[in-house]
Every structure is written in C-alpha cells, then in structure tokens.
C-alpha cells in the first residue's frame, strides 16, 4: 500500500496555497504574493499572511504563514489544524487528504509527536508566561471596573486573571499602541501555562479599547483553556468566551469551569479524566452549535457518560446576565441542568428547579 509522507502532503498543499486560503480563510484577500487575513480563525484583519509564490520547500517557500500579531507561524498543515480546532493530528491529516482528494485507501505515516509543540509554539508559550508574570491583582484597576460592568465582580480573586497597565497591541500597519488589558492565563491539563488571552480595555475600564480587534491570544491554545476552580470533582462547565463562562460560573461556583476562547478551541478542549458530567455552555449561533456537537462526540468517545448542552437566550451567557440579571439567568439555566446541579443555583429548591433528573 502506498504511503504518503507528511512532508509530501505539506508540499501538495503548498502547490495549491491560494486554493487552501480561499477554502479555509475566505475572509482574507490576495495582496501581491501573499494572502492576508486577521488570524488562523479567519477573523477580519491583515496581521496573518500566507506566502502564495516561491518554491515548495526551503527558504521563501510558498505556503509558509506568519501572524505578525502573535509571532505564530507554520505550514499549511498547521494552519488547517488550528483553523479547524483539531486536538488529534490524525483529524487534520484526514482533512488534508480530503481537501487534496487523495484516495481514502492511502495510508499515512504516523503523526509526529508534538506534545511540547514546535519551536514557535514553545517561544510563544514562554512569551505568554512572561506576560502573565508581569500582571498584577485586579482590585482597583480598570480590569476590575470592566468585570464589574459585566456582572463579574466576583472573579477579582480568580488566579487565572490578572491586569496589565500597558499591554502592547500591534495594529494592522505594524505600529504598536499600549492599552490596559485583562489577562487570562491558558493552562494545559496538568496546570502548565501555555498561553495568555488579552482583552484590551478603555483607559477607565468602561468597555473594551477602541481597537479593531481588542481580543487576542498568544501561546499554545489548542486543547487548553482558562480554568476556574470548583469543589465538584467529576463535573465540568466548558464554553467559548471568557465572560460567558464566568457568567455561568457565577451561578455555579462549585462546578469547575473552563473557557476555550473560541468555538474551534472549545471543540478541541482536552477533557480531564474521570469526568462524569460535561456541560457545554455554547454561544447561540451556528459556530457554537458545531462546537458543541464536535465536543460532545469527542467526550462520548472518551467515555464521558453525560454531555449537556447549555444555550443562552441571547447570543451568549454574559449578554443574558448583563441584560436581565443573575436571577433571570438562573431561571433560564435551571431547566437545562441535571437536577442536583440545578439545586446549586442560588435560591432554588426542588420544585423551582424543574430540571431533568
């Protein structure tokens, strides 16, 4: 049976670099020799650029991409993995094979071990650790004002959150500005810091900074998340955005919670062993639904007995919290929870919960 080396797959993708970009980064556009877009998740912007011309290997090769905002770079296999949020490299290789329309009978070489990531990932993770060490406590800062305005003042003491008074932000033209920022540390399943999510804030903390993209992350995000502790050992709440997950965690502080920071990363979260019940607090859109379905499939395949979908009334749970308050959010959540967890909601009794057993 023929065997296709991963390097050969990367070369095949490079030969079709523009087609890859049009498939996976449709919000971007060609500018000369490059495809420009906001990031690997196809956000609007131009900080990420993919070389469309040049040799298929060596210096100046086509298919090489770099994100000037984060320092991340790689080949088109890396780009597809991050774009699709794959936790397993074989998923990515299957996706590549499908894109290239290679026969399904062709066997692939075993994926290389990348437990610690390529050199660029290690450098980005170290930069994230340095940045988080520079952060300080939230109390009395614009970050505290921001969280209070989002109904999340309870989280001031969360170890995962810190404040930076002047975090650099690279604009699309390459210049940099400084704004105060809320830092949220991303960790792997054993607690190692792999990345940091930055939310740039207005100087007084009343809202985000007036930037085209006031949220960015640095470091290794795939499979990892921003974690908030709880006392229940076998249950976990997961979700996309930091504020949305914190909104649910405000009402269920005994249940550990983890934010994936995007729909793709939510779908790829590495779940803890021994999990009995998983809640997926998804955003109320098509991407959120797809993320839930993918994570549910992975969780069930890993032997998690119960996977529960939590859907907000509006676009996400923080919108629900800020628009209607914690009591209304509790009433909305209760029917979506298992009965014993619904009983944890503030002010709820058995007859109020109305949740499934």
Residue frames as qw, qx, qy, qz and C-alpha x, y, z in Angstrom:
[[0.000, 0.889, 0.459, 0.000, 0.00, 0.00, 0.00],
 [0.380, 0.580, -0.047, 0.719, 1.35, 3.46, -0.90],
 [0.473, -0.635, -0.382, 0.476, 2.48, 5.64, 1.97],
 [0.225, 0.809, 0.134, 0.526, 2.38, 9.42, 1.85],
 [0.498, -0.125, -0.389, 0.765, 4.85, 11.34, 3.98],
 [0.107, -0.834, -0.416, 0.347, 3.50, 14.29, 5.93],
 [0.224, -0.524, 0.266, 0.778, 6.11, 16.47, 4.24],
 [0.139, 0.151, 0.743, 0.637, 4.68, 15.46, 0.86],
 [0.041, -0.737, -0.674, -0.012, 1.19, 16.42, 1.99],
 [0.197, -0.771, -0.108, 0.596, 2.53, 19.82, 3.07],
 [0.210, -0.265, 0.528, 0.779, 4.19, 20.22, -0.32],
 [0.085, 0.448, 0.795, 0.401, 0.95, 19.31, -2.12],
 [0.106, -0.841, -0.468, 0.250, -0.89, 21.94, -0.08],
 [0.258, -0.612, 0.162, 0.730, 1.83, 24.49, -0.86],
 [0.209, 0.066, 0.684, 0.696, 1.37, 23.88, -4.57],
 [0.146, -0.616, -0.645, -0.428, -2.28, 24.85, -4.05],
 [0.268, -0.195, -0.479, 0.813, -1.70, 27.57, -1.47],
 [0.244, -0.038, -0.067, -0.967, -4.21, 30.06, -2.82],
 [0.600, -0.255, -0.612, -0.447, -6.92, 27.38, -3.04],
 [0.501, -0.277, -0.702, 0.424, -6.19, 26.43, 0.58],
 [0.075, -0.131, -0.286, 0.946, -6.56, 30.07, 1.63],
 [0.408, -0.121, -0.316, -0.848, -9.80, 30.53, -0.28],
 [0.626, -0.285, -0.706, -0.167, -11.20, 27.38, 1.38],
 [0.593, -0.409, -0.570, 0.395, -10.11, 27.99, 4.98],
 [0.250, -0.439, -0.194, 0.841, -9.58, 31.78, 5.12],
 [0.272, 0.607, 0.604, 0.440, -12.35, 33.18, 2.88],
 [0.140, -0.942, -0.251, 0.172, -12.47, 36.49, 4.77],
 [0.456, -0.526, 0.311, 0.646, -8.94, 37.24, 3.56],
 [0.587, 0.796, 0.070, -0.131, -7.77, 38.55, 0.21],
 [0.814, 0.131, 0.140, 0.549, -4.77, 38.30, -2.07],
 [0.015, -0.978, 0.116, 0.172, -2.28, 41.16, -1.88],
 [0.226, 0.746, -0.615, -0.116, 0.57, 40.61, -4.30],
 [0.474, 0.283, -0.833, 0.032, 2.46, 37.47, -3.31],
 [0.011, 0.018, -0.828, 0.561, 0.51, 36.99, -0.06],
 [0.411, -0.566, -0.617, -0.361, -2.92, 36.10, 1.26],
 [0.055, 0.226, -0.465, 0.854, -3.78, 38.49, 4.12],
 [0.564, -0.538, -0.530, -0.332, -6.33, 37.87, 6.88],
 [0.399, -0.769, 0.202, -0.457, -6.76, 38.56, 10.61],
 [0.387, -0.476, 0.761, -0.209, -5.71, 35.21, 12.08],
 [0.046, 0.118, -0.970, -0.206, -5.87, 31.44, 11.57],
 [0.226, 0.419, 0.813, -0.335, -9.57, 31.50, 12.55],
 [0.218, 0.481, 0.599, 0.602, -10.40, 33.71, 9.52],
 [0.125, -0.777, -0.378, 0.488, -11.05, 36.87, 11.51],
 [0.384, 0.880, 0.138, 0.243, -11.13, 40.15, 9.63],
 [0.378, -0.842, 0.281, 0.263, -7.81, 41.98, 9.55],
 [0.709, 0.658, -0.246, 0.067, -4.43, 41.56, 7.92],
 [0.345, -0.758, 0.548, -0.079, -1.87, 40.55, 10.55],
 [0.736, -0.123, 0.655, 0.117, -1.61, 36.98, 9.22],
 [0.488, 0.672, -0.339, -0.442, -0.04, 36.49, 5.81],
 [0.855, 0.013, 0.511, 0.090, 0.43, 33.34, 3.74],
 [0.036, -0.543, 0.577, 0.608, 3.08, 33.23, 1.01],
 [0.791, 0.429, 0.300, -0.318, 1.45, 32.21, -2.29],
 [0.690, 0.676, -0.259, 0.023, 4.54, 32.12, -4.51],
 [0.159, -0.715, 0.673, -0.102, 8.02, 30.68, -4.34],
 [0.383, 0.231, -0.892, -0.062, 9.46, 27.17, -4.08],
 [0.774, -0.391, -0.337, -0.366, 7.52, 24.42, -2.30],
 [0.832, -0.438, -0.187, 0.285, 10.37, 23.88, 0.14],
 [0.611, 0.058, -0.084, 0.785, 13.30, 25.75, 1.61],
 [0.153, -0.399, -0.203, 0.881, 13.73, 29.48, 2.17],
 [0.273, 0.272, -0.163, -0.908, 10.88, 31.67, 0.90],
 [0.019, 0.165, 0.958, 0.235, 8.66, 28.66, 0.29],
 [0.449, -0.262, -0.287, -0.805, 5.05, 29.12, -0.64],
 [0.702, -0.391, -0.572, -0.163, 2.50, 28.00, 1.95],
 [0.449, -0.127, -0.528, 0.709, 4.52, 29.41, 4.87],
 [0.226, -0.799, -0.337, -0.445, 2.37, 31.62, 7.07],
 [0.375, -0.031, -0.479, 0.793, 3.15, 34.06, 9.87],
 [0.241, -0.851, -0.444, -0.143, 0.89, 36.01, 12.23],
 [0.343, 0.485, -0.235, 0.769, 2.66, 39.29, 12.89],
 [0.457, -0.656, 0.044, -0.599, 0.44, 39.97, 15.90],
 [0.862, -0.453, 0.142, -0.178, 1.28, 36.80, 17.82],
 [0.086, -0.666, 0.733, 0.108, 4.51, 35.56, 16.29],
 [0.769, 0.053, 0.628, -0.111, 2.92, 32.21, 15.42],
 [0.420, 0.574, -0.502, -0.492, 3.93, 30.62, 12.13],
 [0.634, -0.079, 0.768, -0.037, 3.92, 27.30, 10.36],
 [0.001, 0.050, -0.782, -0.622, 2.99, 25.43, 7.19],
 [0.512, -0.119, -0.300, -0.796, -0.45, 24.88, 5.73],
 [0.592, -0.246, -0.767, 0.010, -0.99, 21.67, 7.71],
 [0.248, -0.213, -0.557, 0.763, -0.51, 23.70, 10.90],
 [0.238, 0.006, -0.054, -0.970, -2.90, 26.35, 9.58],
 [0.594, -0.203, -0.584, -0.516, -5.64, 23.81, 8.83],
 [0.503, -0.240, -0.759, 0.336, -5.19, 22.18, 12.25],
 [0.102, -0.214, -0.408, 0.882, -5.61, 25.50, 14.05],
 [0.337, -0.026, -0.279, -0.899, -8.41, 26.68, 11.78],
 [0.652, -0.214, -0.615, -0.388, -10.43, 23.53, 12.35],
 [0.496, -0.565, 0.389, -0.532, -9.56, 23.24, 16.04],
 [0.894, 0.044, -0.441, -0.061, -8.36, 19.65, 15.80],
 [0.560, -0.689, 0.432, -0.161, -6.98, 18.14, 19.00],
 [0.824, -0.094, 0.531, 0.176, -5.83, 14.99, 17.18],
 [0.028, -0.552, 0.537, 0.637, -3.32, 15.32, 14.35],
 [0.267, 0.139, 0.905, 0.302, -4.98, 12.45, 12.50],
 [0.280, 0.759, 0.521, -0.272, -8.12, 14.56, 12.15],
 [0.083, 0.802, -0.227, -0.546, -6.01, 17.19, 10.42],
 [0.162, -0.311, 0.814, 0.463, -4.36, 14.68, 8.12],
 [0.320, 0.445, 0.835, 0.045, -7.76, 13.27, 7.18],
 [0.214, 0.855, 0.246, -0.403, -8.93, 16.81, 6.43],
 [0.036, -0.658, 0.509, 0.554, -5.86, 17.46, 4.27],
 [0.265, -0.007, 0.911, 0.317, -6.34, 14.21, 2.40],
 [0.314, 0.662, 0.667, -0.133, -9.98, 15.10, 1.76],
 [0.134, 0.853, -0.035, -0.503, -9.01, 18.58, 0.53],
 [0.033, -0.541, 0.685, 0.487, -6.41, 17.16, -1.84],
 [0.851, 0.253, -0.042, -0.457, -8.91, 14.48, -2.97],
 [0.132, 0.445, -0.886, -0.016, -6.43, 11.69, -2.29],
 [0.685, -0.146, -0.654, -0.286, -7.79, 8.13, -2.20],
 [0.634, -0.603, 0.211, -0.436, -9.09, 7.16, 1.21],
 [0.988, -0.079, -0.093, 0.090, -7.13, 3.89, 0.96],
 [0.501, 0.579, -0.382, 0.518, -3.79, 5.69, 1.07],
 [0.714, -0.547, -0.338, 0.277, -2.16, 5.15, 4.46],
 [0.034, 0.919, -0.187, 0.344, -0.48, 7.97, 6.31],
 [0.521, 0.219, -0.614, 0.551, 2.73, 7.83, 8.23],
 [0.464, -0.634, -0.545, 0.293, 2.09, 8.11, 12.00],
 [0.009, 0.939, 0.054, 0.339, 1.76, 11.73, 13.00],
 [0.481, 0.336, -0.500, 0.637, 4.89, 13.10, 14.65],
 [0.478, -0.601, -0.529, 0.361, 4.86, 13.61, 18.39],
 [0.158, 0.546, 0.021, 0.822, 4.26, 17.26, 19.08],
 [0.497, -0.618, -0.577, 0.196, 3.42, 17.15, 22.78],
 [0.370, -0.576, -0.149, 0.714, 5.51, 20.21, 23.51],
 [0.380, 0.885, 0.196, -0.183, 4.78, 21.86, 20.15],
 [0.699, 0.485, 0.029, 0.524, 7.17, 23.18, 17.51],
 [0.490, -0.078, -0.223, 0.839, 9.79, 25.73, 18.39],
 [0.089, -0.393, -0.173, -0.899, 7.49, 28.62, 17.54],
 [0.617, -0.580, -0.423, -0.323, 4.84, 27.31, 19.94],
 [0.708, -0.356, -0.375, 0.482, 7.38, 26.95, 22.73],
 [0.301, 0.106, -0.057, 0.946, 8.63, 30.50, 22.17],
 [0.312, -0.486, -0.292, -0.763, 5.08, 31.87, 22.13],
 [0.710, -0.538, -0.453, -0.043, 4.22, 29.96, 25.32],
 [0.595, -0.218, -0.291, 0.716, 7.30, 31.36, 27.05],
 [0.043, 0.279, 0.095, 0.955, 6.31, 34.87, 25.94],
 [0.532, -0.556, -0.418, -0.483, 2.85, 34.21, 27.41],
 [0.718, -0.437, -0.433, 0.326, 4.38, 33.14, 30.73],
 [0.392, -0.009, -0.142, 0.909, 6.50, 36.29, 30.86],
 [0.194, -0.421, -0.255, -0.849, 3.49, 38.45, 30.10],
 [0.642, -0.571, -0.453, -0.237, 1.37, 36.84, 32.80],
 [0.651, -0.290, -0.375, 0.593, 4.16, 37.25, 35.35],
 [0.180, 0.171, -0.001, 0.969, 4.05, 40.98, 34.61],
 [0.378, -0.573, -0.465, -0.560, 0.37, 41.12, 35.52],
 [0.019, 0.139, -0.627, 0.766, -0.96, 42.21, 38.89],
 [0.070, 0.412, 0.844, -0.336, -4.06, 41.81, 41.02],
 [0.069, 0.552, 0.607, 0.567, -7.33, 43.16, 39.62],
 [0.259, -0.777, -0.511, 0.259, -8.71, 45.10, 42.59],
 [0.156, -0.807, -0.041, 0.569, -8.75, 48.85, 41.98],
 [0.264, -0.245, 0.594, 0.719, -7.79, 48.58, 38.31],
 [0.481, 0.294, -0.261, -0.784, -9.63, 49.23, 35.02],
 [0.366, 0.032, -0.905, -0.216, -9.91, 45.44, 34.68],
 [0.016, -0.295, -0.817, 0.495, -11.94, 45.36, 37.90],
 [0.335, 0.401, 0.127, -0.843, -14.17, 48.12, 36.53],
 [0.428, 0.229, -0.651, -0.584, -14.62, 46.17, 33.31],
 [0.275, -0.110, -0.955, 0.032, -15.56, 42.93, 35.05],
 [0.116, 0.347, 0.615, -0.698, -17.92, 44.72, 37.43],
 [0.401, 0.368, -0.138, -0.828, -19.67, 46.25, 34.43],
 [0.510, 0.133, -0.744, -0.412, -20.13, 42.78, 33.00],
 [0.807, -0.377, -0.018, -0.453, -21.64, 41.47, 36.26],
 [0.901, 0.099, -0.372, 0.198, -18.48, 39.51, 37.07],
 [0.105, -0.796, 0.391, -0.449, -17.06, 41.31, 40.08],
 [0.886, -0.395, 0.200, -0.135, -16.98, 38.02, 41.97],
 [0.929, 0.253, -0.024, 0.268, -13.97, 36.96, 39.85],
 [0.034, 0.936, -0.310, 0.166, -11.47, 39.56, 41.15],
 [0.480, -0.622, 0.614, -0.076, -9.58, 36.92, 43.10],
 [0.962, 0.242, 0.122, -0.048, -9.52, 34.23, 40.41],
 [0.582, -0.502, 0.458, 0.448, -5.91, 33.01, 40.00],
 [0.617, 0.341, 0.559, 0.437, -6.41, 32.80, 36.21],
 [0.217, 0.882, 0.289, 0.303, -6.96, 36.56, 35.87],
 [0.498, -0.429, -0.076, 0.750, -4.52, 39.48, 36.13],
 [0.231, 0.947, 0.194, -0.110, -4.23, 43.08, 35.00],
 [0.629, 0.007, 0.187, 0.754, -1.58, 44.74, 32.82],
 [0.001, -0.777, -0.229, 0.587, -1.50, 48.57, 32.81],
 [0.271, 0.757, -0.294, -0.517, 0.10, 49.00, 29.38],
 [0.722, 0.032, 0.668, 0.177, -0.05, 45.89, 27.19],
 [0.020, 0.409, -0.514, -0.754, 1.25, 46.35, 23.64],
 [0.664, 0.489, 0.535, -0.185, -1.14, 45.91, 20.74],
 [0.277, -0.208, 0.585, 0.733, 0.18, 45.65, 17.18],
 [0.511, 0.577, 0.183, -0.611, -2.00, 47.43, 14.63],
 [0.831, 0.430, 0.347, 0.057, -2.56, 46.25, 11.06],
 [0.447, 0.867, -0.173, 0.137, 0.01, 48.75, 9.74],
 [0.778, 0.172, -0.403, 0.451, 2.71, 47.31, 12.01],
 [0.007, -0.543, 0.353, -0.762, 2.74, 50.11, 14.57],
 [0.469, -0.313, -0.783, 0.264, 2.08, 49.42, 18.24],
 [0.306, -0.615, 0.044, -0.725, -0.04, 51.11, 20.88],
 [0.232, 0.001, -0.845, 0.482, -0.44, 50.46, 24.60],
 [0.553, -0.445, -0.190, -0.678, -3.69, 49.96, 26.48],
 [0.436, -0.301, 0.710, -0.463, -4.63, 48.49, 29.86],
 [0.614, 0.117, -0.682, -0.379, -5.56, 44.84, 29.48],
 [0.809, -0.289, 0.361, -0.363, -7.27, 41.99, 31.28],
 [0.281, 0.442, -0.845, -0.108, -5.03, 38.92, 31.13],
 [0.893, -0.143, 0.209, -0.374, -6.44, 35.39, 31.34],
 [0.118, -0.534, 0.828, 0.126, -3.94, 32.56, 31.63],
 [0.878, 0.199, -0.267, -0.343, -4.36, 29.43, 29.50],
 [0.345, -0.502, 0.783, -0.130, -3.16, 26.17, 31.04],
 [0.536, 0.158, -0.774, -0.296, -2.89, 22.55, 29.97],
 [0.786, -0.383, -0.394, -0.283, -4.44, 19.61, 31.86],
 [0.754, -0.237, -0.413, 0.452, -1.52, 19.42, 34.31],
 [0.301, -0.885, -0.222, 0.277, -1.55, 23.14, 35.06],
 [0.534, -0.172, 0.255, 0.788, 1.36, 24.34, 32.90],
 [0.229, 0.770, 0.097, -0.588, 0.92, 27.82, 31.42],
 [0.591, 0.206, 0.612, 0.484, 0.72, 27.56, 27.64],
 [0.189, 0.492, 0.399, 0.751, -0.83, 30.88, 26.66],
 [0.042, -0.426, -0.428, 0.796, -2.48, 34.13, 27.65],
 [0.154, 0.695, 0.596, 0.372, -5.66, 35.74, 26.35],
 [0.208, -0.197, -0.157, 0.945, -5.56, 39.53, 26.29],
 [0.074, 0.795, 0.577, 0.174, -8.60, 41.82, 26.35],
 [0.300, 0.112, -0.065, 0.945, -7.53, 45.44, 25.78],
 [0.148, -0.716, -0.640, 0.237, -9.65, 47.88, 27.76],
 [0.064, 0.870, 0.135, 0.471, -10.69, 51.51, 27.67],
 [0.291, 0.435, -0.487, 0.699, -8.48, 53.62, 29.92],
 [0.409, -0.343, 0.386, -0.753, -11.19, 53.85, 32.57],
 [0.137, -0.027, 0.980, -0.145, -12.26, 50.22, 32.21],
 [0.551, 0.415, 0.407, -0.599, -15.72, 51.08, 30.90],
 [0.821, 0.531, 0.093, -0.188, -15.72, 48.68, 27.99],
 [0.840, 0.029, 0.275, 0.467, -13.06, 47.44, 25.62],
 [0.241, -0.505, 0.274, 0.782, -10.44, 49.60, 23.95],
 [0.575, 0.708, 0.093, -0.399, -11.40, 51.24, 20.66],
 [0.154, -0.462, 0.783, 0.388, -9.47, 48.77, 18.53],
 [0.638, 0.225, -0.487, -0.552, -10.45, 46.73, 15.50],
 [0.816, -0.084, -0.571, -0.023, -9.59, 43.55, 17.41],
 [0.283, -0.711, 0.392, -0.511, -9.46, 44.18, 21.18],
 [0.854, -0.317, 0.388, -0.142, -9.03, 40.46, 21.94],
 [0.641, 0.536, -0.548, -0.025, -6.01, 38.38, 21.02],
 [0.877, -0.432, 0.209, -0.018, -4.26, 35.35, 22.44],
 [0.316, 0.711, -0.627, 0.030, -0.67, 34.26, 22.45],
 [0.302, -0.385, 0.846, -0.210, 0.84, 30.82, 23.03],
 [0.192, -0.005, -0.951, -0.242, -0.47, 27.29, 22.79],
 [0.532, -0.035, 0.219, -0.817, -4.27, 27.32, 22.94],
 [0.697, 0.080, -0.562, -0.438, -5.22, 24.09, 21.21],
 [0.682, -0.179, -0.704, 0.085, -6.63, 21.63, 23.73],
 [0.356, -0.157, -0.533, 0.752, -6.05, 24.04, 26.61],
 [0.177, -0.753, -0.464, -0.431, -8.22, 26.63, 28.34],
 [0.074, -0.456, 0.361, -0.810, -8.72, 29.29, 31.01],
 [0.545, -0.279, -0.790, 0.044, -9.65, 27.38, 34.16],
 [0.347, -0.504, 0.241, -0.753, -11.72, 28.32, 37.19],
 [0.163, 0.107, -0.937, 0.291, -11.70, 26.01, 40.20],
 [0.684, -0.324, -0.109, -0.645, -14.64, 24.29, 41.85],
 [0.395, -0.384, 0.751, -0.363, -15.22, 21.66, 44.51],
 [0.894, 0.191, 0.259, -0.312, -17.23, 19.14, 42.45],
 [0.405, -0.494, 0.684, 0.352, -14.64, 16.62, 41.20],
 [0.429, 0.118, 0.840, 0.309, -16.44, 14.90, 38.33],
 [0.323, 0.808, 0.493, -0.002, -18.38, 17.72, 36.62],
 [0.366, -0.239, 0.226, 0.870, -17.14, 20.48, 34.32],
 [0.365, 0.844, 0.305, -0.246, -18.65, 23.53, 32.61],
 [0.484, -0.093, 0.420, 0.762, -16.96, 24.46, 29.33],
 [0.321, 0.857, 0.350, -0.201, -17.69, 27.33, 26.98],
 [0.605, 0.592, 0.131, 0.516, -16.30, 29.72, 24.42],
 [0.154, 0.740, -0.121, 0.644, -15.76, 33.26, 25.66],
 [0.322, 0.086, -0.643, 0.690, -14.22, 34.19, 28.98],
 [0.292, -0.103, 0.271, -0.911, -17.12, 36.37, 30.11],
 [0.739, -0.091, -0.377, -0.551, -19.74, 33.86, 29.03],
 [0.691, -0.048, -0.694, 0.196, -18.12, 31.05, 31.02],
 [0.159, 0.068, -0.550, 0.817, -17.67, 33.31, 34.04],
 [0.493, -0.185, -0.040, -0.849, -21.37, 34.20, 33.88],
 [0.832, -0.168, -0.470, -0.240, -22.32, 30.54, 34.31],
 [0.592, 0.043, -0.620, 0.513, -19.59, 30.06, 36.92],
 [0.154, -0.311, 0.294, -0.891, -21.02, 32.95, 38.95],
 [0.740, -0.219, -0.026, -0.636, -24.19, 30.92, 39.46],
 [0.986, -0.092, -0.135, -0.031, -22.48, 27.52, 39.79],
 [0.035, 0.835, -0.523, 0.170, -19.20, 28.28, 41.60],
 [0.719, -0.369, 0.579, -0.109, -18.90, 24.74, 42.98],
 [0.879, 0.342, 0.312, 0.116, -18.53, 23.33, 39.46],
 [0.435, -0.406, 0.403, 0.696, -15.12, 23.80, 37.80],
 [0.537, 0.790, 0.230, -0.185, -15.24, 25.76, 34.56],
 [0.526, -0.257, 0.473, 0.659, -13.01, 26.17, 31.52],
 [0.431, 0.802, 0.071, -0.408, -13.13, 28.69, 28.68],
 [0.788, 0.157, 0.426, 0.416, -11.79, 27.63, 25.29],
 [0.144, -0.575, 0.124, 0.795, -11.77, 31.26, 23.98],
 [0.374, 0.322, -0.445, -0.747, -13.28, 30.41, 20.57],
 [0.887, 0.110, 0.093, -0.439, -15.68, 27.92, 19.04],
 [0.753, 0.429, -0.497, 0.031, -12.87, 25.98, 17.37],
 [0.179, 0.419, -0.747, 0.484, -10.86, 25.78, 20.58],
 [0.647, -0.179, 0.416, -0.614, -13.94, 24.80, 22.57],
 [0.922, 0.213, -0.152, -0.286, -14.43, 21.84, 20.24],
 [0.705, 0.413, -0.522, 0.245, -10.80, 20.78, 20.74],
 [0.382, -0.687, 0.436, -0.438, -10.56, 21.04, 24.56],
 [0.494, 0.146, -0.839, 0.174, -8.71, 18.20, 26.26],
 [0.661, -0.550, -0.127, -0.494, -11.09, 16.95, 28.94],
 [0.230, -0.528, 0.731, -0.365, -9.96, 15.74, 32.39],
 [0.423, -0.005, -0.903, -0.082, -10.07, 12.04, 33.14],
 [0.135, -0.284, -0.838, 0.446, -12.81, 10.68, 35.40],
 [0.271, 0.051, -0.009, -0.961, -15.39, 13.16, 34.14],
 [0.212, 0.346, 0.898, -0.169, -18.98, 12.06, 34.76],
 [0.243, 0.821, 0.511, -0.081, -20.90, 15.08, 33.53],
 [0.359, -0.072, 0.248, 0.897, -19.87, 17.73, 30.99],
 [0.234, 0.833, 0.403, -0.300, -21.79, 20.95, 30.38],
 [0.439, 0.145, 0.373, 0.805, -21.08, 22.81, 27.14],
 [0.065, 0.788, 0.345, -0.505, -22.21, 26.43, 27.52],
 [0.495, 0.226, 0.498, 0.676, -22.11, 27.29, 23.86],
 [0.111, 0.306, -0.045, -0.944, -22.81, 30.56, 22.11],
 [0.539, 0.498, 0.593, -0.331, -26.20, 30.84, 20.43],
 [0.420, 0.682, -0.326, -0.502, -25.06, 30.65, 16.81],
 [0.921, 0.315, -0.190, -0.131, -24.16, 28.12, 14.15],
 [0.425, 0.552, -0.635, 0.333, -20.49, 28.01, 15.16],
 [0.373, -0.392, 0.621, -0.567, -21.46, 27.40, 18.77],
 [0.906, 0.050, 0.170, -0.385, -23.73, 24.52, 17.76],
 [0.804, 0.444, -0.390, 0.069, -20.97, 22.93, 15.67],
 [0.115, 0.551, -0.681, 0.469, -18.52, 23.30, 18.56],
 [0.652, -0.245, 0.486, -0.528, -20.96, 21.59, 20.93],
 [0.946, 0.212, -0.024, -0.243, -21.58, 18.72, 18.52],
 [0.635, 0.523, -0.521, 0.227, -17.86, 18.13, 17.97],
 [0.088, -0.472, 0.690, -0.541, -17.01, 18.28, 21.67],
 [0.799, -0.113, 0.309, -0.503, -19.98, 16.05, 22.52],
 [0.910, 0.321, -0.251, -0.082, -18.78, 13.46, 20.01],
 [0.426, 0.516, -0.626, 0.400, -15.25, 13.53, 21.42],
 [0.364, -0.402, 0.571, -0.617, -16.45, 13.40, 25.02],
 [0.903, -0.011, 0.161, -0.399, -18.74, 10.43, 24.40],
 [0.821, 0.402, -0.395, 0.088, -15.96, 8.62, 22.54],
 [0.218, 0.493, -0.651, 0.534, -13.75, 9.21, 25.58],
 [0.453, -0.262, -0.835, 0.168, -16.35, 7.63, 27.85],
 [0.123, -0.023, 0.358, -0.925, -17.99, 10.69, 29.45],
 [0.098, 0.383, 0.915, -0.078, -21.47, 9.38, 30.44],
 [0.108, 0.829, 0.519, -0.177, -23.36, 12.69, 30.35],
 [0.296, 0.011, 0.222, 0.929, -22.92, 15.64, 27.99],
 [0.072, 0.769, 0.576, -0.269, -25.37, 18.50, 28.49],
 [0.308, 0.427, 0.296, 0.797, -25.93, 21.45, 26.15],
 [0.136, -0.685, -0.405, 0.590, -26.45, 24.90, 27.72],
 [0.305, 0.480, 0.444, 0.693, -27.84, 27.53, 25.36],
 [0.074, -0.286, -0.300, 0.907, -28.26, 31.23, 26.25],
 [0.329, 0.729, 0.546, -0.248, -31.38, 33.22, 25.47],
 [0.261, 0.908, -0.145, -0.293, -29.35, 35.88, 23.65],
 [0.642, 0.632, -0.432, 0.022, -26.01, 35.48, 21.87],
 [0.550, 0.187, -0.711, 0.395, -24.05, 34.37, 24.94],
 [0.544, -0.557, -0.602, 0.178, -24.50, 33.97, 28.69],
 [0.326, -0.254, -0.236, 0.880, -22.86, 37.27, 29.59],
 [0.182, -0.235, -0.341, -0.892, -25.38, 39.12, 27.46],
 [0.546, -0.505, -0.628, -0.227, -28.11, 37.28, 29.38],
 [0.541, -0.413, -0.479, 0.554, -26.51, 38.19, 32.71],
 [0.193, -0.138, -0.055, 0.970, -25.98, 41.88, 31.97],
 [0.253, -0.266, -0.444, -0.817, -29.35, 42.36, 30.29],
 [0.648, -0.438, -0.438, -0.444, -31.56, 40.52, 32.79],
 [0.382, -0.636, 0.478, -0.470, -29.55, 39.88, 35.96],
 [0.058, 0.302, -0.944, 0.121, -28.47, 36.74, 37.82],
 [0.520, 0.136, 0.675, -0.506, -31.95, 35.68, 38.94],
 [0.726, 0.514, -0.011, -0.457, -33.28, 35.61, 35.40],
 [0.405, 0.542, -0.726, -0.121, -30.19, 33.78, 34.20],
 [0.224, -0.175, 0.906, -0.314, -30.65, 31.19, 36.94],
 [0.667, 0.324, 0.440, -0.506, -34.26, 30.67, 35.86],
 [0.653, 0.597, -0.318, -0.342, -33.10, 30.22, 32.27],
 [0.211, 0.497, -0.840, 0.051, -30.33, 27.79, 33.23],
 [0.523, -0.204, 0.691, -0.455, -32.29, 25.62, 35.65],
 [0.878, 0.259, 0.223, -0.336, -34.27, 23.56, 33.10],
 [0.666, 0.622, -0.410, -0.023, -31.05, 22.85, 31.18],
 [0.002, -0.563, 0.759, -0.327, -29.21, 21.35, 34.18],
 [0.541, -0.148, -0.825, 0.067, -29.29, 17.98, 35.87],
 [0.506, -0.744, -0.343, -0.270, -31.48, 18.20, 38.97],
 [0.718, -0.500, -0.202, 0.441, -28.66, 18.02, 41.50],
 [0.435, 0.039, 0.092, 0.895, -26.82, 20.84, 39.75],
 [0.142, -0.634, -0.368, -0.665, -29.97, 22.94, 39.33],
 [0.611, -0.702, -0.361, 0.057, -30.30, 22.71, 43.11],
 [0.612, -0.219, -0.097, 0.754, -26.96, 24.50, 43.39],
 [0.149, 0.555, 0.264, 0.775, -28.38, 27.64, 41.79],
 [0.045, 0.008, -0.465, 0.884, -28.91, 30.49, 44.25],
 [0.438, 0.090, 0.263, -0.855, -32.41, 30.46, 45.75],
 [0.631, 0.099, -0.568, -0.519, -33.57, 27.30, 44.01],
 [0.576, -0.183, 0.698, -0.384, -35.46, 24.44, 45.58],
 [0.355, 0.055, 0.911, 0.203, -36.62, 21.12, 44.19],
 [0.392, 0.672, 0.616, -0.124, -39.91, 22.45, 42.89],
 [0.158, 0.872, -0.107, -0.451, -38.28, 25.52, 41.37],
 [0.331, -0.442, 0.683, 0.479, -35.54, 23.68, 39.53],
 [0.734, 0.521, 0.146, -0.411, -37.73, 21.90, 37.04],
 [0.196, 0.626, -0.703, -0.275, -34.64, 20.20, 35.67],
 [0.879, 0.117, -0.415, -0.203, -34.40, 16.70, 34.36],
 [0.797, -0.534, 0.282, -0.027, -33.24, 14.11, 36.81]]
